[in-house]
Amino acid sequence: MKRKSISYAKWGYIFLIPFFVVYFIFSLYPLLSTFYNSFMDYVIDRSSVGGGWTTEVVEPEIKFCGLKNFAAVFASNGTLVHSFWNTIIIWLIGFIPQIAISLLLATWFTDLRLKLKAQGFFKTVIYLPNVIMASAIALLFFTLFSKDGALYETFTKVLGRDDSLLNTKWGTRGIIGFINILLWYGNTTILLMAAIMGVDTSLYESAQIDGANPTQTFWKITIPLIKPLMTYVLVTSLIGGLQMYDVPALLTKDMGSPIVGGIASAKTLVMEIQTRKDSDVGLASAICIVIFIVSAILGFTINFLGSDRDGKKKKKKPAAKRG
């Protein structure tokens, strides 16, 4: 008598059920709801009592408005375009030095010729800021650089005026960028180290025998071979940058100050969403959809440009027939 074989395949699907339930409830449904609301004139009107705003919500009037909300997002006379460029500029201020520092540290730590001591200690130290909440570091820097803070006197002399660095356009942007560097350079360093350690050491040995110096080895061997992970770091950092909120919000008291020419110079796109989430829900939803689309387009573009298309063409090219 043949024994009935046990199929374990179904258990894999059963164990996946909790993931899909959580995904549909907390990710897919909110995304579809946001997409739907972006085409609606969805404004929550809060009544005024004694000159102040009350939390009592009047039933909102929702009606279809087509692309009106998206037109408002891209309107040149609005604040949203400026907030987009603020977000990109602040991200670049943080990302460019971050990737440079991380590449340098990752190369040092993985270079067998240097024989650096206490590597474990230094790796732990550079990663520690990543486990600290961004809000805590933002509040620390706000205390340091605000008026009468620990560094107030120092920068008063540098600026040549009795003013806080947080009251200057590039001062605020620079501090936000520096905090982003401090928070993420350790994580980026660990990722790059893992990529470099995955490179075949025989390639470095061959290059050294051929007389290549460390600079040539870095640009001709290391960078090309870790390009996929560099692309991953760039895409994830860009997506995170477009969603920047907590650090600039805490440093500027959710105002995006300083105000230069009537425009908030440190206000990001997500800060705009937070400003409108309890009033103009339709416009806030449209901003979310725009961030999603921009992130997707930039992500696919960077991935396409960073892919090894020449290598793929060589693999597809058929071998020449022997006569």
C-alpha positions as CSV (number, residue, x, y, z in Angstrom):
1,M,0.0,0.0,0.0
2,K,1.4,3.3,-1.0
3,R,1.7,6.0,1.6
4,K,0.2,9.4,0.7
5,S,2.9,12.0,0.3
6,I,2.7,15.1,2.5
7,S,2.7,18.4,0.6
8,Y,4.4,21.2,2.5
9,A,3.8,23.8,-0.3
10,K,0.5,24.9,1.2
11,W,2.1,25.8,4.5
12,G,4.2,28.4,2.8
13,Y,1.1,30.1,1.5
14,I,-0.6,29.8,5.0
15,F,2.4,31.5,6.7
16,L,2.2,34.3,4.1
17,I,-1.4,35.1,4.9
18,P,-0.6,37.4,8.0
19,F,1.7,39.4,5.8
20,F,-0.8,40.0,3.0
21,V,-3.6,40.8,5.6
22,V,-1.4,43.5,7.2
23,Y,-0.2,44.8,3.8
24,F,-3.8,45.1,2.4
25,I,-5.1,46.9,5.5
26,F,-2.2,49.2,6.3
27,S,-0.5,49.8,2.9
28,L,-2.6,48.9,-0.1
29,Y,-6.0,50.3,1.2
30,P,-4.5,53.7,2.3
31,L,-2.7,54.0,-1.0
32,L,-5.9,53.4,-3.0
33,S,-7.8,55.7,-0.7
34,T,-5.1,58.4,-1.2
35,F,-5.3,58.0,-5.0
36,Y,-9.1,58.3,-4.8
37,N,-9.0,61.4,-2.6
38,S,-6.5,63.2,-4.9
39,F,-9.3,63.6,-7.5
40,M,-11.7,65.0,-4.9
41,D,-12.4,68.4,-3.6
42,Y,-12.2,67.1,0.0
43,V,-12.0,70.0,2.4
44,I,-12.7,69.6,6.2
45,D,-14.1,72.8,7.5
46,R,-13.3,73.4,11.2
47,S,-15.6,76.0,12.9
48,S,-14.1,78.9,14.8
49,V,-15.0,79.7,18.4
50,G,-14.0,83.0,19.9
51,G,-11.3,83.6,17.3
52,G,-9.6,80.2,17.9
53,W,-9.9,76.9,16.1
54,T,-11.8,74.1,17.6
55,T,-11.3,70.4,17.1
56,E,-14.9,69.8,16.3
57,V,-15.2,68.6,12.7
58,V,-18.0,69.6,10.5
59,E,-19.1,66.9,8.0
60,P,-16.9,67.5,4.9
61,E,-18.4,68.0,1.5
62,I,-16.7,65.8,-1.0
63,K,-17.0,66.2,-4.7
64,F,-15.1,65.2,-7.8
65,C,-12.8,68.0,-9.1
66,G,-10.7,66.1,-11.7
67,L,-7.1,67.3,-11.9
68,K,-7.6,70.5,-9.9
69,N,-5.5,69.3,-7.0
70,F,-2.6,68.3,-9.2
71,A,-2.8,71.6,-11.0
72,A,-2.4,73.3,-7.6
73,V,0.6,71.1,-6.8
74,F,2.4,72.3,-9.9
75,A,1.2,75.9,-9.9
76,S,4.2,78.3,-10.2
77,N,2.6,80.8,-7.9
78,G,2.1,78.3,-5.1
79,T,4.4,77.1,-2.3
80,L,4.5,73.5,-3.3
81,V,7.1,73.8,-6.1
82,H,9.3,75.7,-3.7
83,S,8.9,73.0,-1.1
84,F,9.9,70.4,-3.7
85,W,13.1,72.2,-4.5
86,N,13.8,72.8,-0.8
87,T,13.5,69.0,-0.3
88,I,15.9,68.2,-3.2
89,I,18.4,70.8,-2.1
90,I,18.5,69.7,1.5
91,W,18.7,66.0,0.4
92,L,21.7,66.8,-1.8
93,I,23.4,68.8,1.0
94,G,23.2,65.6,3.1
95,F,23.7,62.9,0.5
96,I,26.8,64.1,-1.4
97,P,29.1,64.3,1.7
98,Q,27.5,61.2,3.2
99,I,28.3,59.0,0.2
100,A,31.9,60.4,0.0
101,I,32.6,59.9,3.7
102,S,31.0,56.4,3.6
103,L,33.1,55.4,0.6
104,L,36.3,56.6,2.2
105,L,35.6,54.8,5.5
106,A,34.4,51.6,3.8
107,T,37.6,51.5,1.7
108,W,39.8,52.1,4.7
109,F,38.1,49.4,6.8
110,T,38.3,46.8,4.0
111,D,41.9,47.5,2.9
112,L,44.0,44.6,4.1
113,R,47.2,46.5,3.6
114,L,46.4,49.2,6.2
115,K,45.7,46.6,8.9
116,L,43.7,49.0,11.0
117,K,43.3,48.1,14.7
118,A,40.1,48.2,16.8
119,Q,38.0,48.0,13.6
120,G,35.1,46.5,15.6
121,F,35.0,49.5,18.0
122,F,35.1,52.1,15.2
123,K,32.4,50.3,13.2
124,T,30.2,50.3,16.3
125,V,30.8,54.0,16.9
126,I,30.0,55.2,13.4
127,Y,26.8,53.1,13.4
128,L,25.5,54.3,16.8
129,P,23.9,57.6,15.5
130,N,21.7,55.4,13.3
131,V,20.0,53.8,16.3
132,I,19.2,57.2,17.9
133,M,15.8,58.7,17.1
134,A,16.1,61.5,14.5
135,S,13.8,63.6,16.7
136,A,16.2,63.4,19.6
137,I,19.2,64.6,17.5
138,A,17.0,67.4,15.9
139,L,16.0,68.7,19.4
140,L,19.7,68.5,20.5
141,F,20.8,70.6,17.5
142,F,17.9,73.0,18.0
143,T,19.0,73.6,21.6
144,L,22.7,74.1,20.5
145,F,22.0,76.6,17.7
146,S,19.0,78.5,18.9
147,K,19.3,81.9,20.6
148,D,21.3,81.6,23.9
149,G,22.2,78.0,23.0
150,A,25.7,76.5,23.6
151,L,26.9,77.4,20.1
152,Y,25.0,80.7,19.8
153,E,28.0,82.9,20.9
154,T,30.4,81.2,18.5
155,F,28.2,81.6,15.4
156,T,27.3,85.2,16.4
157,K,31.0,86.1,16.0
158,V,31.2,84.1,12.7
159,L,28.1,85.7,11.2
160,G,29.0,89.1,12.5
161,R,25.5,89.8,13.8
162,D,23.5,89.0,16.9
163,D,21.4,86.3,15.4
164,S,20.9,82.5,15.4
165,L,22.3,80.3,12.7
166,L,18.7,78.9,12.4
167,N,17.5,82.3,11.3
168,T,19.6,82.0,8.1
169,K,18.5,80.2,4.9
170,W,21.6,78.2,4.3
171,G,22.4,77.8,8.0
172,T,19.1,76.0,8.6
173,R,19.5,73.9,5.4
174,G,23.1,73.1,6.3
175,I,22.2,71.9,9.8
176,I,19.4,69.7,8.5
177,G,21.8,68.2,5.9
178,F,24.5,67.7,8.6
179,I,22.0,65.8,10.8
180,N,21.1,63.6,7.9
181,I,24.8,62.8,7.3
182,L,25.3,62.0,11.0
183,L,22.2,59.7,11.1
184,W,22.9,57.7,7.9
185,Y,26.6,57.7,7.1
186,G,27.2,54.7,9.4
187,N,24.5,52.6,7.8
188,T,25.8,53.5,4.3
189,T,29.3,52.6,5.3
190,I,28.3,49.2,6.5
191,L,26.4,48.5,3.2
192,L,29.4,49.6,1.1
193,M,31.8,47.5,3.3
194,A,29.6,44.5,2.6
195,A,29.8,45.2,-1.1
196,I,33.5,45.7,-1.2
197,M,34.2,42.6,0.9
198,G,32.2,40.6,-1.7
199,V,34.7,41.6,-4.4
200,D,37.1,38.7,-5.3
201,T,40.5,39.5,-3.6
202,S,42.4,38.0,-6.5
203,L,41.4,41.0,-8.7
204,Y,43.2,43.3,-6.2
205,E,46.2,41.0,-6.1
206,S,46.4,40.9,-9.9
207,A,46.1,44.7,-10.1
208,Q,48.9,45.1,-7.5
209,I,51.2,42.7,-9.4
210,D,50.5,44.7,-12.6
211,G,51.6,47.9,-10.8
212,A,48.3,49.6,-10.2
213,N,48.2,52.1,-7.4
214,P,45.4,52.3,-4.8
215,T,43.6,55.1,-6.6
216,Q,43.6,53.2,-9.9
217,T,42.4,50.0,-8.1
218,F,39.6,52.0,-6.4
219,W,38.2,53.6,-9.6
220,K,38.9,50.6,-12.0
221,I,37.9,47.7,-9.8
222,T,36.0,48.7,-6.7
223,I,33.6,51.3,-8.0
224,P,32.5,49.3,-11.1
225,L,31.9,46.1,-9.1
226,I,29.9,47.8,-6.3
227,K,27.8,49.8,-8.7
228,P,24.6,47.8,-8.1
229,L,24.8,48.5,-4.3
230,M,25.7,52.1,-5.0
231,T,22.5,52.3,-7.1
232,Y,20.5,50.8,-4.3
233,V,21.9,53.3,-1.8
234,L,21.1,56.2,-4.1
235,V,17.6,55.1,-4.8
236,T,16.7,54.4,-1.2
237,S,18.3,57.6,0.0
238,L,16.4,59.6,-2.6
239,I,13.1,58.1,-1.6
240,G,13.9,58.8,2.0
241,G,14.9,62.3,1.2
242,L,11.6,63.0,-0.6
243,Q,9.8,61.9,2.6
244,M,11.9,64.1,4.9
245,Y,9.9,65.5,7.7
246,D,10.9,65.1,11.4
247,V,14.2,66.9,11.4
248,P,13.2,70.1,9.5
249,A,9.9,70.2,11.3
250,L,11.5,70.1,14.7
251,L,14.2,72.5,13.9
252,T,11.8,75.1,12.4
253,K,8.9,74.4,14.7
254,D,6.9,73.0,11.8
255,M,7.1,76.4,10.0
256,G,9.9,75.8,7.5
257,S,11.5,79.0,8.6
258,P,13.3,81.3,7.9
259,I,10.9,83.0,5.5
260,V,12.9,84.5,2.6
261,G,11.0,86.6,0.1
262,G,7.7,85.3,1.5
263,I,8.8,81.7,1.0
264,A,9.6,79.1,3.7
265,S,13.2,78.2,2.8
266,A,13.3,74.9,4.8
267,K,9.8,73.6,4.3
268,T,9.6,70.1,2.7
269,L,6.9,68.3,0.8
270,V,5.8,66.2,3.7
271,M,5.6,69.3,5.9
272,E,3.1,70.6,3.3
273,I,1.1,67.4,3.6
274,Q,1.1,67.7,7.4
275,T,-0.2,71.3,7.1
276,R,-3.1,70.2,4.9
277,K,-4.0,66.8,6.3
278,D,-6.6,68.1,8.6
279,S,-8.1,70.6,6.2
280,D,-7.5,70.2,2.5
281,V,-7.4,66.4,2.3
282,G,-7.7,66.3,-1.5
283,L,-4.6,68.5,-2.1
284,A,-2.6,66.6,0.6
285,S,-3.5,63.4,-1.2
286,A,-2.4,64.8,-4.5
287,I,1.0,65.7,-3.0
288,C,1.4,62.2,-1.8
289,I,0.6,60.8,-5.2
290,V,3.1,63.2,-6.9
291,I,5.8,62.1,-4.4
292,F,5.0,58.4,-5.2
293,I,5.2,59.0,-9.0
294,V,8.4,61.1,-8.8
295,S,10.1,58.5,-6.5
296,A,9.1,55.7,-8.9
297,I,10.3,57.6,-12.0
298,L,13.6,58.6,-10.4
299,G,14.1,55.2,-9.0
300,F,13.6,53.4,-12.3
301,T,15.8,56.0,-14.1
302,I,18.7,55.6,-11.7
303,N,18.4,51.8,-11.8
304,F,18.4,51.9,-15.6
305,L,21.4,54.2,-15.8
306,G,23.3,52.2,-13.2
307,S,22.6,48.8,-14.8
308,D,25.4,47.0,-16.7
309,R,23.9,47.1,-20.1
310,D,27.2,46.4,-21.9
311,G,27.6,43.2,-19.9
312,K,24.1,42.0,-20.7
313,K,24.6,42.6,-24.4
314,K,27.8,40.6,-24.3
315,K,25.9,37.7,-22.7
316,K,23.1,37.8,-25.3
317,K,25.6,37.9,-28.2
318,P,25.9,34.4,-29.7
319,A,29.3,32.8,-29.8
320,A,31.0,32.8,-33.2
321,K,30.8,29.5,-35.1
322,R,34.0,27.7,-35.7
323,G,34.8,26.8,-39.3
